[in-house]
Amino acid sequence: MQCRYREKVVKCGDMLFGVIYPEYRKAGKRRGPFRPTSEVQAQNNERRSLEWHRWMVHANFTNRDFFVSPTFDEENVPADRESLDREIRNYIARLKRYYTRQGAELKYYIERVIGEGVRPHFHLYLSGGVDRLAVEELWGRGFCNVKQLEFNECGVTDLTVYSGMQKSGAGKPKRRKGEHRFSGSRNLTKPVERVNTVRYSKADVEAIADASNPHKMFADRYKGFWLSEFPEIRQNPVVHGWWISFVMYRPDSLCLMPYIRARNRKRYRTEADGALVRL
């Protein structure tokens, strides 16, 4: 059984998301076509959809942009998917007119939540440059909360997981052909995946898995990026292949400056003479 390691890297603005995983095949033979079952394919599609959701948000929005959570009051709860889409289109139309008057560019990315046992609603990632209170007032169908995006060393991964993983108790209903859970404006930048099989040898991957501090290893391989936290490392107990997932960021990113300043305030204490003392 031959084993080679694939590397998949997606650069999204000042963030970089990567995974290193093994690929197996019998020596001297080409692998035949693999057709997963419908259940496995559905799981793969859901995982891929959530990954793409995270990449799209990081590739198009910064800490100057907004996360919008509109909710419906009792008089305006949509009865079905078509009604929800109509309310979203009307809200986007009102936003377009407002952004045009303000001379700002409108970019948006939508995540819909609808199913049995859940109140229909949606989340909206929205470009900034306008008044947040005006964005809230333009909703007009209930309560609307607009927050500025807050980045840390992992970007806004926690927020994308929160918005992307919301399901009803009975699970999401099957979508008809052409229906999408995620959608966005046409001026969004699509992330580009880079896949290769020559960057990591088996020895390289094992060295990363055994390292107590792999930060320098990743910094040497991905110039200009720092490892945000210890990578997620798993090993297949049967074939003993390593699976490594990692997130990196640019240390000079403007999106991270508020987070870095807040982190440094926790690490240091200012003395009376202005000197900084590490805590």
Secondary structure, DSSP 8 states (H G I E B T S, - for coil): -EEEEEEEEEEETTEEEEEEEEEEE-TT---------HHHHHHHHHHHHHHHHHHHHHHH--TTSEEEEE---GGG--SSHHHHHHHHHHHHHHHHHHHHHHT----EEEEEEEETTEEEEEEEEE--SS-HHHHHHTT-SS-EEEEE---BTTBTHHHHHHHHS---TT------TT--SEEE-TT----EEEEESSS--HHHHHHHHH-S-THHHHHHHSTT-EE-S--EEEE-TTT--EEEEEEEE-TT-GGGHHHHHHHHHHHEEE-TTS-EEE-
